[in-house]
């Protein structure tokens, strides 16, 4: 078995030697072994690949010199595996580049022959290439494109299974390896040219904006944490692409899979290509369950969209138990039984874990739906919950047309305020008070919860007035929220949802920065569950 990572790797040459090439993935929860060998700030993809090689005892590796991180990976692996080979990758596909890459392939064949002590048979390569012969392109259909860094296979599969459009994977390993080998008099040179003619990766000196066409319904662009190159291309694409564009960031572990899938699902829903089972509205009672990180909320409505009852309880350590309990409370409050319920839609991060739900919909769509129902003049929803904060843009019909999320850490969320309240030794209710007049206008310089807590401890040690510290913390949360608003552009009327909307200090601070009043629903924590109930009723 020989491991590789790049689509420009001469995989078919390896197969012609009778060896098994295996594409190395980067998806380890821990980089324990890798961080002992490579700097902790190195690209998470390179660290994950190194962890893969160590964990699976892979002894033969072929890399391409596509970036400095992979070159560093090559340096680290020298002497630690039986074979480590680095192919120099041209940046173009002109005749000179083809000659250079052809020579690289010749040198690789010679090196691998010497290592394996076996001869390379060109006729074996020809058979393999003929089995991967060039296929006629499919007629263009409505599509969604995946660009940027490679995504994990399970995420790709989720996208394919979730949308009605054709999914085109333009990431570095997404393309099917098919060849049109004509020059059999120099098979290897023709092969080198075919490899370079694969859809150009981001590192190639080719105009990748040509990949964007009028047929695309949207683009999902994946970036790697700490890699600036992808961010540069994303910025260029954003300025050129006249289609919906979603940016996500991957560090190739499972810790942020929930947030990434939430973003993707919401994006697919907003572009109208999310698979949704449509059904005619029926009479009866309809339920929305919002399983969040801090609270679980349930709303029951009737066929006339009247709210019959609702419940709000802490989520606790077991999301499923909280969902059952909140549902039971809402049923009891309404004087109903489970058999009286027509359908149930679940939303929130715990939505996939609720077995009694008929459908699941992202909280992005549900918050937009619920907010527009409460006030159809709302065009921007600011939702600050326990785990994340998000800003949602609605059109004149209440459809989600854009959104941004802060899901990297607890900065600017309810969790941030809870930690600070505990540090100050006060209740979260005390944190919610408005302190318009302060003795000293303190500014918290860090939004990181850990660093901000250290700042608060330092301010306490300096005997600063507690009300001034609370005011500074509320300003910090407001600053984070407004920065998200500015990322999609300011457009009123504004509504604030989520538990933090009960914090009058934060509301006042956001209003001061926006220069506009916020609409605060009668119970801001149930808006997501209300939207889910409405979707349950409408069946779309």
Kinemage of the C-alpha trace (Angstrom):
@kinemage 1
@onewidth
@group {chain A} dominant
@subgroup {mainchain}
@vectorlist {calphas} color= white
{ca unk a 1} P 0.000 0.000 0.000
{ca unk a 2} L 1.288 3.456 -0.925
{ca unk a 3} L -0.331 6.641 0.357
{ca unk a 4} L -0.897 9.850 -1.596
{ca unk a 5} L -2.874 13.090 -1.135
{ca unk a 6} L -2.952 15.020 -4.417
{ca unk a 7} L -5.042 14.393 -7.548
{ca unk a 8} L -1.959 15.138 -9.683
{ca unk a 9} L -0.229 12.077 -8.201
{ca unk a 10} L 0.411 9.475 -10.958
{ca unk a 11} L -1.919 6.960 -9.311
{ca unk a 12} L -2.208 4.905 -12.500
{ca unk a 13} L 1.601 4.474 -12.608
{ca unk a 14} L 1.479 3.018 -9.098
{ca unk a 15} L -1.350 0.698 -10.141
{ca unk a 16} L 0.701 -0.386 -13.176
{ca unk a 17} L 3.379 -1.561 -10.737
{ca unk a 18} L 0.747 -3.820 -9.192
{ca unk a 19} L 0.588 -1.706 -6.018
{ca unk a 20} L -2.452 -0.330 -4.186
{ca unk a 21} L -2.546 3.501 -3.976
{ca unk a 22} L -4.602 4.845 -1.065
{ca unk a 23} L -5.652 8.478 -0.769
{ca unk a 24} L -4.659 9.755 2.658
{ca unk a 25} L -7.375 11.592 4.559
{ca unk a 26} L -7.109 14.069 7.406
{ca unk a 27} L -9.825 13.527 9.976
{ca unk a 28} L -8.303 12.743 13.337
{ca unk a 29} L -9.774 14.109 16.559
{ca unk a 30} L -6.313 14.303 18.097
{ca unk a 31} L -2.965 15.324 16.590
{ca unk a 32} L -1.042 13.884 19.529
{ca unk a 33} L 1.622 12.125 17.463
{ca unk a 34} L 1.812 14.798 14.769
{ca unk a 35} L 2.337 17.670 17.204
{ca unk a 36} L 5.365 15.881 18.631
{ca unk a 37} L 6.932 16.019 15.175
{ca unk a 38} L 5.573 19.191 13.584
{ca unk a 39} L 4.828 22.721 14.803
{ca unk a 40} L 1.394 23.119 16.425
{ca unk a 41} L 0.566 26.058 14.128
{ca unk a 42} L 1.181 24.004 11.010
{ca unk a 43} L -1.734 23.431 8.634
{ca unk a 44} L -4.320 21.141 10.256
{ca unk a 45} L -4.603 19.146 7.033
{ca unk a 46} L -0.886 18.340 7.009
{ca unk a 47} L -1.013 17.398 10.697
{ca unk a 48} L -4.001 15.142 10.103
{ca unk a 49} L -2.274 13.385 7.192
{ca unk a 50} L 0.822 12.847 9.357
{ca unk a 51} L -1.376 11.415 12.124
{ca unk a 52} L -2.952 9.076 9.546
{ca unk a 53} L 0.457 7.842 8.383
{ca unk a 54} L 1.649 7.202 11.939
{ca unk a 55} L -1.571 5.601 13.209
{ca unk a 56} L -1.910 3.260 10.216
{ca unk a 57} L 1.807 2.504 9.917
{ca unk a 58} L 1.918 3.557 6.257
{ca unk a 59} L 5.443 2.948 4.996
{ca unk a 60} L 5.264 4.317 1.437
{ca unk a 61} L 4.148 7.888 0.704
{ca unk a 62} L 4.112 10.013 -2.462
{ca unk a 63} L 3.566 13.756 -2.047
{ca unk a 64} L 3.424 16.692 -4.457
{ca unk a 65} L 5.122 20.014 -3.782
{ca unk a 66} L 1.834 21.921 -3.804
{ca unk a 67} L 2.486 24.121 -0.739
{ca unk a 68} L 4.980 24.797 2.048
{ca unk a 69} L 3.048 22.661 4.550
{ca unk a 70} L 3.318 19.571 2.359
{ca unk a 71} L 7.015 20.277 1.785
{ca unk a 72} L 7.415 20.430 5.557
{ca unk a 73} L 5.505 17.149 5.863
{ca unk a 74} L 7.986 15.634 3.410
{ca unk a 75} L 10.905 16.814 5.560
{ca unk a 76} L 9.356 15.314 8.689
{ca unk a 77} L 8.699 11.934 7.039
{ca unk a 78} L 12.243 11.504 5.706
{ca unk a 79} L 13.815 8.653 7.634
{ca unk a 80} L 10.521 7.736 9.323
{ca unk a 81} L 8.959 5.748 6.453
{ca unk a 82} L 10.541 3.305 4.017
{ca unk a 83} L 9.714 5.474 0.997
{ca unk a 84} L 8.899 9.179 0.872
{ca unk a 85} L 8.849 10.780 -2.576
{ca unk a 86} L 8.113 14.404 -3.486
{ca unk a 87} L 6.907 15.249 -7.000
{ca unk a 88} L 7.533 18.777 -8.220
{ca unk a 89} L 4.231 20.092 -9.570
{ca unk a 90} L 4.186 22.658 -12.421
{ca unk a 91} L 1.780 25.565 -12.026
{ca unk a 92} L 0.701 25.662 -15.662
{ca unk a 93} L -0.274 23.251 -18.430
{ca unk a 94} L 1.622 24.750 -21.393
{ca unk a 95} L 4.114 22.648 -23.441
{ca unk a 96} L 7.035 23.510 -21.141
{ca unk a 97} L 5.035 22.506 -18.056
{ca unk a 98} L 4.037 19.230 -19.717
{ca unk a 99} L 7.698 18.456 -20.477
{ca unk a 100} L 8.668 19.231 -16.882
{ca unk a 101} L 5.941 17.030 -15.424
{ca unk a 102} L 6.715 14.251 -17.910
{ca unk a 103} L 10.318 14.233 -16.667
{ca unk a 104} L 9.073 14.198 -13.061
{ca unk a 105} L 7.010 11.084 -13.831
{ca unk a 106} L 9.983 9.392 -15.540
{ca unk a 107} L 12.151 10.077 -12.463
{ca unk a 108} L 9.429 8.727 -10.173
{ca unk a 109} L 9.166 5.517 -12.213
{ca unk a 110} L 12.938 5.020 -12.040
{ca unk a 111} L 13.003 5.648 -8.293
{ca unk a 112} L 10.081 3.321 -7.628
{ca unk a 113} L 11.573 0.584 -9.828
{ca unk a 114} L 14.755 0.727 -7.765
{ca unk a 115} L 12.829 0.743 -4.478
{ca unk a 116} L 10.490 -2.158 -5.338
{ca unk a 117} L 13.085 -4.019 -7.426
{ca unk a 118} L 10.552 -4.590 -10.191
{ca unk a 119} L 10.233 -3.260 -13.754
{ca unk a 120} L 7.570 -0.869 -14.966
{ca unk a 121} L 5.417 -2.234 -17.827
{ca unk a 122} L 3.923 0.454 -20.054
{ca unk a 123} L 1.318 -1.968 -21.412
{ca unk a 124} L -0.093 -2.303 -17.864
{ca unk a 125} L -0.495 1.466 -17.703
{ca unk a 126} L -2.270 1.494 -21.086
{ca unk a 127} L -4.819 -1.083 -19.917
{ca unk a 128} L -5.519 0.918 -16.766
{ca unk a 129} L -5.948 4.173 -18.703
{ca unk a 130} L -8.262 2.526 -21.239
{ca unk a 131} L -10.441 1.333 -18.360
{ca unk a 132} L -10.697 4.981 -17.292
{ca unk a 133} L -11.347 6.279 -20.783
{ca unk a 134} L -12.762 9.722 -21.364
{ca unk a 135} L -16.529 9.940 -21.112
{ca unk a 136} L -18.719 12.395 -22.975
{ca unk a 137} L -19.664 15.295 -20.740
{ca unk a 138} L -23.150 15.217 -19.347
{ca unk a 139} L -25.541 17.873 -20.492
{ca unk a 140} L -25.469 20.847 -18.155
{ca unk a 141} L -28.130 20.806 -15.475
{ca unk a 142} L -28.969 22.896 -12.455
{ca unk a 143} L -25.975 22.414 -10.187
{ca unk a 144} L -24.282 23.426 -6.980
{ca unk a 145} L -20.478 23.587 -6.897
{ca unk a 146} L -18.069 22.734 -4.078
{ca unk a 147} L -14.836 24.702 -4.303
{ca unk a 148} L -11.771 25.339 -2.171
{ca unk a 149} L -10.143 22.778 0.088
{ca unk a 150} L -11.315 19.173 0.090
{ca unk a 151} L -14.247 18.292 2.306
{ca unk a 152} L -14.623 15.064 4.235
{ca unk a 153} L -16.439 12.330 2.327
{ca unk a 154} L -19.321 12.197 4.824
{ca unk a 155} L -19.951 15.938 4.371
{ca unk a 156} L -19.911 15.557 0.575
{ca unk a 157} L -22.350 12.662 0.853
{ca unk a 158} L -24.585 14.766 3.096
{ca unk a 159} L -24.681 17.539 0.468
{ca unk a 160} L -25.446 15.102 -2.358
{ca unk a 161} L -28.240 13.429 -0.390
{ca unk a 162} L -29.716 16.728 0.806
{ca unk a 163} L -30.184 18.716 -2.397
{ca unk a 164} L -32.162 18.368 -5.578
{ca unk a 165} L -29.466 19.887 -7.809
{ca unk a 166} L -26.469 18.112 -9.326
{ca unk a 167} L -23.399 18.431 -7.067
{ca unk a 168} L -20.102 19.234 -8.816
{ca unk a 169} L -17.060 18.652 -6.621
{ca unk a 170} L -14.265 20.958 -7.815
{ca unk a 171} L -12.086 20.396 -4.728
{ca unk a 172} L -8.638 18.886 -5.184
{ca unk a 173} L -9.815 15.265 -4.947
{ca unk a 174} L -13.390 15.567 -6.114
{ca unk a 175} L -12.937 14.939 -9.812
{ca unk a 176} L -13.421 11.537 -11.411
{ca unk a 177} L -10.149 10.360 -12.937
{ca unk a 178} L -10.936 9.891 -16.635
{ca unk a 179} L -8.430 10.229 -19.464
{ca unk a 180} L -8.339 10.836 -23.183
{ca unk a 181} L -5.029 9.244 -24.150
{ca unk a 182} L -4.394 9.655 -27.890
{ca unk a 183} L -0.607 9.839 -28.322
{ca unk a 184} L 0.229 6.177 -27.721
{ca unk a 185} L 3.659 6.683 -29.341
{ca unk a 186} L 4.609 8.568 -26.168
{ca unk a 187} L 2.141 7.258 -23.641
{ca unk a 188} L 3.822 8.735 -20.572
{ca unk a 189} L 3.952 12.235 -22.023
{ca unk a 190} L 0.302 12.027 -23.047
{ca unk a 191} L -0.482 10.797 -19.532
{ca unk a 192} L 1.412 13.728 -17.974
{ca unk a 193} L -0.567 16.136 -20.146
{ca unk a 194} L -3.861 14.491 -19.152
{ca unk a 195} L -3.030 14.864 -15.465
{ca unk a 196} L -2.258 18.559 -15.884
{ca unk a 197} L -5.505 18.992 -17.818
{ca unk a 198} L -7.623 17.879 -14.884
{ca unk a 199} L -9.779 20.671 -13.475
{ca unk a 200} L -7.124 23.075 -12.146
{ca unk a 201} L -6.709 23.114 -8.389
{ca unk a 202} L -6.374 26.392 -6.527
{ca unk a 203} L -2.552 26.244 -6.753
{ca unk a 204} L -2.484 26.179 -10.546
{ca unk a 205} L -1.924 29.389 -12.488
{ca unk a 206} L -5.274 29.063 -14.252
{ca unk a 207} L -8.378 31.231 -14.196
{ca unk a 208} L -10.634 29.198 -11.916
{ca unk a 209} L -13.444 31.723 -12.261
{ca unk a 210} L -14.241 29.881 -15.532
{ca unk a 211} L -15.621 27.102 -13.322
{ca unk a 212} L -18.522 29.372 -12.416
{ca unk a 213} L -21.361 29.336 -14.934
{ca unk a 214} L -24.918 30.512 -15.189
{ca unk a 215} L -26.244 27.045 -14.407
{ca unk a 216} L -24.958 27.143 -10.836
{ca unk a 217} L -27.544 27.612 -8.099
{ca unk a 218} L -24.858 28.203 -5.493
{ca unk a 219} L -21.269 27.642 -4.387
{ca unk a 220} L -20.031 26.075 -1.151
{ca unk a 221} L -16.462 27.223 -0.571
{ca unk a 222} L -14.359 25.412 2.029
{ca unk a 223} L -11.260 26.980 3.551
{ca unk a 224} L -8.625 25.441 5.826
{ca unk a 225} L -7.941 27.028 9.188
{ca unk a 226} L -4.772 29.180 9.097
{ca unk a 227} L -4.452 28.865 5.284
{ca unk a 228} L -4.585 32.298 3.662
{ca unk a 229} L -4.471 31.035 0.068
{ca unk a 230} L -8.046 29.761 0.102
{ca unk a 231} L -9.243 33.000 1.682
{ca unk a 232} L -7.660 34.959 -1.169
{ca unk a 233} L -9.436 32.873 -3.788
{ca unk a 234} L -12.724 33.080 -1.871
{ca unk a 235} L -12.483 36.890 -1.833
{ca unk a 236} L -11.890 36.920 -5.600
{ca unk a 237} L -14.757 34.530 -6.285
{ca unk a 238} L -17.084 36.545 -4.085
{ca unk a 239} L -16.394 39.637 -6.165
{ca unk a 240} L -17.037 37.781 -9.448
{ca unk a 241} L -19.715 35.227 -8.672
{ca unk a 242} L -23.306 36.290 -9.202
{ca unk a 243} L -24.666 33.269 -7.317
{ca unk a 244} L -25.219 32.521 -3.606
{ca unk a 245} L -21.873 31.735 -1.971
{ca unk a 246} L -21.317 29.973 1.366
{ca unk a 247} L -17.927 30.038 3.080
{ca unk a 248} L -17.091 27.412 5.678
{ca unk a 249} L -13.837 26.666 7.488
{ca unk a 250} L -12.488 23.201 8.232
{ca unk a 251} L -9.771 21.974 10.556
{ca unk a 252} L -10.521 18.311 9.738
{ca unk a 253} L -11.677 17.119 13.148
{ca unk a 254} L -15.184 16.246 14.234
{ca unk a 255} L -15.592 19.039 16.800
{ca unk a 256} L -17.259 21.471 14.399
{ca unk a 257} L -19.133 19.020 12.174
{ca unk a 258} L -22.483 20.084 13.649
{ca unk a 259} L -21.922 23.755 12.854
{ca unk a 260} L -20.682 22.995 9.336
{ca unk a 261} L -23.682 20.789 8.540
{ca unk a 262} L -26.031 23.431 9.986
{ca unk a 263} L -24.524 26.063 7.689
{ca unk a 264} L -24.720 23.788 4.660
{ca unk a 265} L -28.322 22.742 5.361
{ca unk a 266} L -29.386 26.362 5.879
{ca unk a 267} L -27.621 27.369 2.660
{ca unk a 268} L -29.351 24.615 0.686
{ca unk a 269} L -32.705 25.593 2.199
{ca unk a 270} L -32.200 29.281 1.365
{ca unk a 271} L -31.254 28.544 -2.265
{ca unk a 272} L -34.336 26.381 -2.749
{ca unk a 273} L -32.433 23.172 -3.562
{ca unk a 274} L -32.827 21.444 -0.204
{ca unk a 275} L -34.888 18.280 -0.491
{ca unk a 276} L -38.101 19.016 1.368
{ca unk a 277} L -41.097 16.752 1.501
{ca unk a 278} L -44.090 18.864 0.548
{ca unk a 279} L -47.452 17.973 1.952
{ca unk a 280} L -50.831 19.594 2.143
{ca unk a 281} L -51.621 21.367 5.377
{ca unk a 282} L -53.902 19.314 7.579
{ca unk a 283} L -56.162 20.138 10.458
{ca unk a 284} L -54.989 19.475 13.945
{ca unk a 285} L -52.054 20.600 16.073
{ca unk a 286} L -48.504 21.181 14.923
{ca unk a 287} L -45.304 21.139 16.978
{ca unk a 288} L -41.907 22.752 16.687
{ca unk a 289} L -39.058 21.471 18.864
{ca unk a 290} L -35.933 23.618 19.143
{ca unk a 291} L -33.170 21.550 20.774
{ca unk a 292} L -30.458 24.098 21.582
{ca unk a 293} L -27.257 23.890 23.583
{ca unk a 294} L -28.654 25.848 26.540
{ca unk a 295} L -32.424 25.438 26.366
{ca unk a 296} L -34.946 23.157 24.694
{ca unk a 297} L -38.069 24.945 23.503
{ca unk a 298} L -41.364 23.547 22.227
{ca unk a 299} L -44.263 25.393 20.583
{ca unk a 300} L -47.676 23.943 19.703
{ca unk a 301} L -49.931 25.758 17.219
{ca unk a 302} L -53.302 24.931 15.673
{ca unk a 303} L -54.239 24.973 11.974
{ca unk a 304} L -55.022 28.702 12.247
{ca unk a 305} L -51.455 29.426 13.406
{ca unk a 306} L -52.551 30.291 16.935
{ca unk a 307} L -50.005 29.464 19.637
{ca unk a 308} L -51.744 26.958 21.915
{ca unk a 309} L -48.854 26.453 24.360
{ca unk a 310} L -45.085 26.494 24.676
{ca unk a 311} L -42.370 25.340 27.059
{ca unk a 312} L -38.779 26.339 27.786
{ca unk a 313} L -36.490 24.122 29.862
{ca unk a 314} L -32.702 23.802 30.294
{ca unk a 315} L -31.239 21.289 27.834
{ca unk a 316} L -29.001 19.676 30.420
{ca unk a 317} L -26.544 16.846 29.720
{ca unk a 318} L -28.971 14.754 27.633
{ca unk a 319} L -30.643 16.564 24.747
{ca unk a 320} L -33.095 13.753 23.982
{ca unk a 321} L -34.434 13.595 27.539
{ca unk a 322} L -34.876 17.374 27.531
{ca unk a 323} L -36.773 17.203 24.229
{ca unk a 324} L -39.171 14.568 25.588
{ca unk a 325} L -39.683 16.556 28.793
{ca unk a 326} L -40.286 19.888 27.020
{ca unk a 327} L -42.733 18.195 24.623
{ca unk a 328} L -44.608 16.631 27.555
{ca unk a 329} L -44.839 19.979 29.374
{ca unk a 330} L -46.172 21.728 26.261
{ca unk a 331} L -48.762 18.967 25.758
{ca unk a 332} L -49.901 19.237 29.378
{ca unk a 333} L -50.118 23.037 29.145
{ca unk a 334} L -52.312 22.682 26.058
{ca unk a 335} L -54.451 19.895 27.529
{ca unk a 336} L -53.466 17.646 24.622
{ca unk a 337} L -52.091 14.150 24.155
{ca unk a 338} L -49.430 12.995 21.725
{ca unk a 339} L -52.096 11.332 19.547
{ca unk a 340} L -53.640 14.793 18.957
{ca unk a 341} L -50.494 16.043 17.199
{ca unk a 342} L -50.536 15.996 13.390
{ca unk a 343} L -46.821 16.517 12.736
{ca unk a 344} L -43.595 17.624 14.411
{ca unk a 345} L -40.568 19.505 13.024
{ca unk a 346} L -37.298 19.559 14.971
{ca unk a 347} L -34.628 22.235 14.739
{ca unk a 348} L -31.496 23.317 16.636
{ca unk a 349} L -28.193 21.486 17.059
{ca unk a 350} L -29.930 18.499 18.664
{ca unk a 351} L -32.511 18.156 15.879
{ca unk a 352} L -30.982 14.981 14.440
{ca unk a 353} L -31.313 13.230 17.808
{ca unk a 354} L -35.095 13.644 18.203
{ca unk a 355} L -36.721 10.374 17.082
{ca unk a 356} L -40.332 11.557 17.439
{ca unk a 357} L -39.883 14.372 14.886
{ca unk a 358} L -41.300 13.877 11.387
{ca unk a 359} L -38.806 16.257 9.774
{ca unk a 360} L -35.739 18.304 10.651
{ca unk a 361} L -35.021 21.864 9.490
{ca unk a 362} L -32.094 24.126 10.406
{ca unk a 363} L -32.523 26.831 13.021
{ca unk a 364} L -31.554 29.441 10.392
{ca unk a 365} L -34.706 28.774 8.380
{ca unk a 366} L -36.865 28.340 11.511
{ca unk a 367} L -35.758 31.603 13.153
{ca unk a 368} L -36.400 33.460 9.908
{ca unk a 369} L -39.832 31.872 9.607
{ca unk a 370} L -40.778 32.590 13.211
{ca unk a 371} L -39.511 36.185 13.178
{ca unk a 372} L -41.357 37.050 9.957
{ca unk a 373} L -44.558 35.545 11.370
{ca unk a 374} L -44.342 37.742 14.471
{ca unk a 375} L -43.615 40.878 12.408
{ca unk a 376} L -43.599 40.742 8.594
{ca unk a 377} L -41.667 44.020 8.405
{ca unk a 378} L -38.559 42.294 9.817
{ca unk a 379} L -35.665 42.087 7.374
{ca unk a 380} L -32.781 41.259 9.742
{ca unk a 381} L -32.863 38.762 12.614
{ca unk a 382} L -30.135 38.861 15.279
{ca unk a 383} L -30.182 35.586 17.171
{ca unk a 384} L -27.818 35.216 20.142
{ca unk a 385} L -28.127 31.856 21.813
{ca unk a 386} L -26.120 29.852 24.282
{ca unk a 387} L -23.672 28.293 21.841
{ca unk a 388} L -23.528 30.606 18.849
{ca unk a 389} L -24.800 33.854 17.419
{ca unk a 390} L -26.168 34.414 13.954
{ca unk a 391} L -27.601 37.166 11.769
{ca unk a 392} L -30.242 36.259 9.192
{ca unk a 393} L -31.362 38.396 6.253
{ca unk a 394} L -34.949 38.022 4.988
{ca unk a 395} L -36.551 39.158 1.749
{ca unk a 396} L -39.967 40.796 1.422
{ca unk a 397} L -41.630 37.355 1.510
{ca unk a 398} L -39.797 36.210 4.632
{ca unk a 399} L -37.408 33.863 2.821
{ca unk a 400} L -33.830 33.571 4.083
{ca unk a 401} L -31.548 35.118 1.476
{ca unk a 402} L -28.312 35.408 3.491
{ca unk a 403} L -26.920 34.586 6.911
{ca unk a 404} L -23.689 34.662 8.917
{ca unk a 405} L -22.763 32.708 12.035
{ca unk a 406} L -20.243 33.029 14.821
{ca unk a 407} L -19.639 29.377 15.657
{ca unk a 408} L -15.885 29.230 16.240
{ca unk a 409} L -16.146 29.731 20.008
{ca unk a 410} L -18.448 31.103 22.706
{ca unk a 411} L -17.444 34.725 22.041
{ca unk a 412} L -20.482 36.986 22.010
{ca unk a 413} L -22.953 34.309 23.126
{ca unk a 414} L -25.036 33.498 26.170
{ca unk a 415} L -22.293 31.172 27.362
{ca unk a 416} L -19.889 34.126 27.383
{ca unk a 417} L -22.249 36.088 29.626
{ca unk a 418} L -22.819 33.100 31.927
{ca unk a 419} L -19.069 32.697 32.475
{ca unk a 420} L -18.664 36.405 33.182
{ca unk a 421} L -21.597 36.431 35.621
{ca unk a 422} L -20.031 33.540 37.514
{ca unk a 423} L -16.680 35.369 37.576
{ca unk a 424} L -18.370 38.491 38.974
{ca unk a 425} L -20.288 36.398 41.514
{ca unk a 426} L -23.688 37.651 40.354
{ca unk a 427} L -26.772 36.148 38.714
{ca unk a 428} L -27.397 36.240 34.977
{ca unk a 429} L -30.433 38.411 35.782
{ca unk a 430} L -28.154 41.048 37.314
{ca unk a 431} L -26.056 40.946 34.125
{ca unk a 432} L -29.211 41.767 32.166
{ca unk a 433} L -29.774 45.154 33.751
{ca unk a 434} L -29.209 48.312 31.766
{ca unk a 435} L -26.429 50.546 33.032
{ca unk a 436} L -26.658 53.612 30.815
{ca unk a 437} L -24.755 55.918 33.119
{ca unk a 438} L -21.374 54.571 34.159
{ca unk a 439} L -18.523 56.030 36.155
{ca unk a 440} L -15.909 54.734 33.758
{ca unk a 441} L -16.417 53.619 30.162
{ca unk a 442} L -14.366 50.412 30.291
{ca unk a 443} L -13.647 48.374 27.156
{ca unk a 444} L -13.023 44.622 27.193
{ca unk a 445} L -10.229 44.158 24.663
{ca unk a 446} L -10.631 40.407 24.021
{ca unk a 447} L -13.744 38.541 22.918
{ca unk a 448} L -12.181 35.173 23.735
{ca unk a 449} L -14.072 33.902 26.791
{ca unk a 450} L -10.889 32.707 28.515
{ca unk a 451} L -8.945 35.931 27.937
{ca unk a 452} L -11.956 38.139 28.693
{ca unk a 453} L -12.428 36.317 31.994
{ca unk a 454} L -8.815 37.133 32.867
{ca unk a 455} L -9.512 40.788 32.037
{ca unk a 456} L -12.559 40.785 34.318
{ca unk a 457} L -10.554 39.256 37.153
{ca unk a 458} L -7.946 41.982 36.662
{ca unk a 459} L -10.646 44.697 36.715
{ca unk a 460} L -12.073 43.249 39.929
{ca unk a 461} L -8.582 43.350 41.457
{ca unk a 462} L -8.367 47.031 40.443
{ca unk a 463} L -11.587 47.619 42.415
{ca unk a 464} L -13.500 48.808 39.356
{ca unk a 465} L -17.215 49.413 39.819
{ca unk a 466} L -19.142 46.232 39.075
{ca unk a 467} L -21.738 48.119 37.011
{ca unk a 468} L -18.955 49.493 34.813
{ca unk a 469} L -17.627 45.964 34.211
{ca unk a 470} L -21.124 44.693 33.346
{ca unk a 471} L -21.601 47.592 30.950
{ca unk a 472} L -18.258 46.754 29.287
{ca unk a 473} L -19.240 43.088 28.880
{ca unk a 474} L -22.621 43.949 27.381
{ca unk a 475} L -20.867 46.322 24.966
{ca unk a 476} L -18.495 43.519 23.957
{ca unk a 477} L -21.372 41.177 23.107
{ca unk a 478} L -23.131 43.957 21.203
{ca unk a 479} L -19.959 44.708 19.255
{ca unk a 480} L -19.697 41.087 18.159
{ca unk a 481} L -23.357 41.019 17.089
{ca unk a 482} L -23.146 44.242 15.103
{ca unk a 483} L -19.960 43.036 13.371
{ca unk a 484} L -21.998 40.078 12.090
{ca unk a 485} L -24.740 42.474 10.921
{ca unk a 486} L -22.164 44.521 9.043
{ca unk a 487} L -20.883 41.407 7.262
{ca unk a 488} L -24.187 41.058 5.395
{ca unk a 489} L -25.065 44.751 5.414
{ca unk a 490} L -27.454 46.720 7.608
{ca unk a 491} L -31.115 46.604 6.714
{ca unk a 492} L -34.017 47.259 9.078
{ca unk a 493} L -36.385 46.409 10.586
{ca unk a 494} L -34.412 44.407 13.165
{ca unk a 495} L -35.581 41.685 15.525
{ca unk a 496} L -33.494 40.058 18.254
{ca unk a 497} L -34.205 36.465 19.260
{ca unk a 498} L -32.611 33.939 21.598
{ca unk a 499} L -32.078 34.009 25.336
{ca unk a 500} L -29.692 36.983 25.251
{ca unk a 501} L -32.571 39.139 23.931
{ca unk a 502} L -33.772 39.140 27.558
{ca unk a 503} L -30.588 40.982 28.526
{ca unk a 504} L -31.671 44.620 28.371
{ca unk a 505} L -28.055 45.770 28.675
{ca unk a 506} L -27.049 43.955 25.490
{ca unk a 507} L -30.207 45.090 23.676
{ca unk a 508} L -29.515 48.710 24.602
{ca unk a 509} L -25.866 48.393 23.502
{ca unk a 510} L -26.839 46.904 20.118
{ca unk a 511} L -29.471 49.592 19.563
{ca unk a 512} L -26.896 52.264 20.358
{ca unk a 513} L -24.496 50.865 17.760
{ca unk a 514} L -27.136 50.298 15.060
{ca unk a 515} L -28.921 53.558 15.688
{ca unk a 516} L -32.254 51.704 15.480
{ca unk a 517} L -34.630 50.041 17.899
{ca unk a 518} L -34.807 46.264 18.050
{ca unk a 519} L -38.087 44.363 18.026
{ca unk a 520} L -38.048 41.965 20.996
{ca unk a 521} L -40.718 39.223 20.753
{ca unk a 522} L -42.942 38.462 23.753
{ca unk a 523} L -40.788 35.337 24.345
{ca unk a 524} L -37.578 35.539 22.269
{ca unk a 525} L -36.424 32.003 23.139
{ca unk a 526} L -39.307 30.272 21.321
{ca unk a 527} L -38.985 31.941 17.891
{ca unk a 528} L -37.035 29.027 16.424
{ca unk a 529} L -39.548 26.501 17.770
{ca unk a 530} L -42.396 28.703 16.484
{ca unk a 531} L -40.852 28.734 13.007
{ca unk a 532} L -40.503 24.946 13.144
{ca unk a 533} L -44.175 24.602 14.118
{ca unk a 534} L -45.198 26.854 11.217
{ca unk a 535} L -43.135 24.748 8.800
{ca unk a 536} L -44.804 21.661 10.260
{ca unk a 537} L -48.212 23.197 9.510
{ca unk a 538} L -47.383 24.469 6.024
{ca unk a 539} L -45.564 21.319 5.004
{ca unk a 540} L -42.744 23.055 3.150
